[in-house]
Amino acid sequence: MHIAIVGAGNVGRTLGGRWASGGHRVDYGVRNPADPKHAELRATLLHGGQILSVRDAAAAAEVILLATPWDGTAAALQECGSLAGKIIADATNPIVLGPELLKTGLLIGHTTSGAEQIAAWSPGALVVKAFNCVGWPVMANPIFDGRPACMPICGDDPAAKRVVTSLSDELGFATFDAGALATARLLEPYGMFWIHLAFGQGWGPQFAFQLSHR
Ligand SMILES: NC(=O)c1ccc[n+]([C@@H]2O[C@H](COP(=O)([O-])OP(=O)(O)OC[C@H]3O[C@@H](n4cnc5c(N)ncnc54)[C@H](OP(=O)(O)O)[C@@H]3O)[C@@H](O)[C@H]2O)c1
């Protein structure tokens, strides 16, 4: 699969690196591809992956992993150009990253969600909320005591959800379909709950939730 990572930070590099190791073509869309700060990332690229402008990376990809800070998300999507028909795996949370995060909490909720806002900003794109509810160290290794962390996803397009489920399962998650895109109104607070436990309650980032059925 041809994947573009928009937001080459903790989440983008972790997921991009793992998908590339699994054989996918992974490009990174960044604001200034010539910036020397990308040298280290460039040295890790596999299978012809490139560091491109956001627009070029998005244009070539089948799936776009969106992993930008919330306050850069609208600009990044605008830079992508039309994403009609493309799958967006939306890992963002509508929060302000940084020391005030636990005080400011979620910026959007209850009657809409970041994911629905992203869908509104990207007409025709197939938005799937995914990878927002655990920290990047869990994305690096989602197996705990031999069992997978769970990964709820949601979206309105069944085929797009199947693609993202497959990409998530490949990482080792127990991925499940939580419903329509509006379910992001629940998954984003669930992501905030993980942040609260990790950094507010002092658990640190090496934990995740697992699913049990009876
Ligand atoms: N950290 C986690 O464990 C975690 C877990 C789940 C979800 N999330 C969510 O995932 C998103 C990313 O988090 P993160 O921790 O990976 O953030 P991060 O390490 O700060 O990385 C964000 C990346 O986005 C890039 N960026 C910002 N604006 C951009 C734009 N307009 N176009 C292209 N790239 C842009 C930044 O580039 P520059 O470096 O050049 O500014 C940076 O590489 C956030 O929405 C966060 O809430 C994070």
The ligand as an SDF file (V2000), in Angstrom:
LIG
                    3D

 48 52  0  0  0  0  0  0  0  0999 V2000
    2.0260   11.6830   21.0260 N   0  0  0  0  0  0  0  0  0  0  0  0
    1.1930   10.6480   21.1110 C   0  0  0  0  0  0  0  0  0  0  0  0
    1.5400    9.6320   21.7480 O   0  0  0  0  0  0  0  0  0  0  0  0
   -0.1490   10.6940   20.4440 C   0  0  0  0  0  0  0  0  0  0  0  0
   -0.9890    9.5750   20.5210 C   0  0  0  0  0  0  0  0  0  0  0  0
   -2.2120    9.5900   19.8360 C   0  0  0  0  0  0  0  0  0  0  0  0
   -2.5800   10.7140   19.1000 C   0  0  0  0  0  0  0  0  0  0  0  0
   -1.7350   11.7860   19.0780 N   0  0  0  0  0  0  0  0  0  0  0  0
   -2.1410   12.9520   18.2580 C   0  0  0  0  0  0  0  0  0  0  0  0
   -1.3690   12.8520   17.0600 O   0  0  0  0  0  0  0  0  0  0  0  0
   -1.0100   14.1690   16.6010 C   0  0  0  0  0  0  0  0  0  0  0  0
    0.5150   14.2570   16.5180 C   0  0  0  0  0  0  0  0  0  0  0  0
    1.0820   14.0630   17.7920 O   0  0  0  0  0  0  0  0  0  0  0  0
    2.6690   13.9140   17.9490 P   0  0  0  0  0  0  0  0  0  0  0  0
    2.9320   13.6740   19.3800 O   0  0  0  0  0  0  0  0  0  0  0  0
    3.1980   12.9790   16.9280 O   0  0  0  0  0  0  0  0  0  0  0  0
    3.1220   15.4090   17.5840 O   0  0  0  0  0  0  0  0  0  0  0  0
    4.5890   15.9360   17.2470 P   0  0  0  0  0  0  0  0  0  0  0  0
    5.6160   14.9630   17.6930 O   0  0  0  0  0  0  0  0  0  0  0  0
    4.6250   17.3450   17.7530 O   0  0  0  0  0  0  0  0  0  0  0  0
    4.6360   15.9360   15.6400 O   0  0  0  0  0  0  0  0  0  0  0  0
    3.7630   16.7060   14.8840 C   0  0  0  0  0  0  0  0  0  0  0  0
    4.3540   16.8370   13.4850 C   0  0  0  0  0  0  0  0  0  0  0  0
    3.4220   17.5540   12.6750 O   0  0  0  0  0  0  0  0  0  0  0  0
    4.1610   18.4450   11.8670 C   0  0  0  0  0  0  0  0  0  0  0  0
    3.2990   19.5250   11.3920 N   0  0  0  0  0  0  0  0  0  0  0  0
    2.7330   20.5190   12.0930 C   0  0  0  0  0  0  0  0  0  0  0  0
    1.9980   21.3110   11.2890 N   0  0  0  0  0  0  0  0  0  0  0  0
    2.1230   20.7900   10.0330 C   0  0  0  0  0  0  0  0  0  0  0  0
    1.6100   21.1570    8.7580 C   0  0  0  0  0  0  0  0  0  0  0  0
    0.8110   22.2250    8.6010 N   0  0  0  0  0  0  0  0  0  0  0  0
    1.9460   20.4000    7.6890 N   0  0  0  0  0  0  0  0  0  0  0  0
    2.7510   19.3230    7.8270 C   0  0  0  0  0  0  0  0  0  0  0  0
    3.2600   18.9170    9.0120 N   0  0  0  0  0  0  0  0  0  0  0  0
    2.9510   19.6480   10.1020 C   0  0  0  0  0  0  0  0  0  0  0  0
    5.2810   18.9120   12.7670 C   0  0  0  0  0  0  0  0  0  0  0  0
    6.3200   19.4470   12.0090 O   0  0  0  0  0  0  0  0  0  0  0  0
    7.3930   20.4430   12.6690 P   0  0  0  0  0  0  0  0  0  0  0  0
    8.2460   19.6080   13.5590 O   0  0  0  0  0  0  0  0  0  0  0  0
    8.1020   20.9940   11.4850 O   0  0  0  0  0  0  0  0  0  0  0  0
    6.5980   21.4730   13.4250 O   0  0  0  0  0  0  0  0  0  0  0  0
    5.6760   17.5940   13.4360 C   0  0  0  0  0  0  0  0  0  0  0  0
    6.5700   16.8510   12.6390 O   0  0  0  0  0  0  0  0  0  0  0  0
   -1.6470   15.1600   17.5850 C   0  0  0  0  0  0  0  0  0  0  0  0
   -2.8880   15.5480   17.0720 O   0  0  0  0  0  0  0  0  0  0  0  0
   -1.8180   14.3230   18.8490 C   0  0  0  0  0  0  0  0  0  0  0  0
   -2.8610   14.8020   19.6690 O   0  0  0  0  0  0  0  0  0  0  0  0
   -0.5360   11.8100   19.7160 C   0  0  0  0  0  0  0  0  0  0  0  0
  1  2  1  0
  2  3  2  0
  2  4  1  0
  4  5  1  0
  4 48  2  0
  5  6  2  0
  6  7  1  0
  7  8  2  0
  8  9  1  0
  8 48  1  0
  9 10  1  0
  9 46  1  0
 10 11  1  0
 11 12  1  0
 11 44  1  0
 12 13  1  0
 13 14  1  0
 14 15  2  0
 14 16  1  0
 14 17  1  0
 17 18  1  0
 18 19  2  0
 18 20  1  0
 18 21  1  0
 21 22  1  0
 22 23  1  0
 23 24  1  0
 23 42  1  0
 24 25  1  0
 25 26  1  0
 25 36  1  0
 26 27  1  0
 26 35  1  0
 27 28  2  0
 28 29  1  0
 29 30  1  0
 29 35  2  0
 30 31  1  0
 30 32  2  0
 32 33  1  0
 33 34  2  0
 34 35  1  0
 36 37  1  0
 36 42  1  0
 37 38  1  0
 38 39  2  0
 38 40  1  0
 38 41  1  0
 42 43  1  0
 44 45  1  0
 44 46  1  0
 46 47  1  0
M  CHG  2   8   1  16  -1
M  END
$$$$
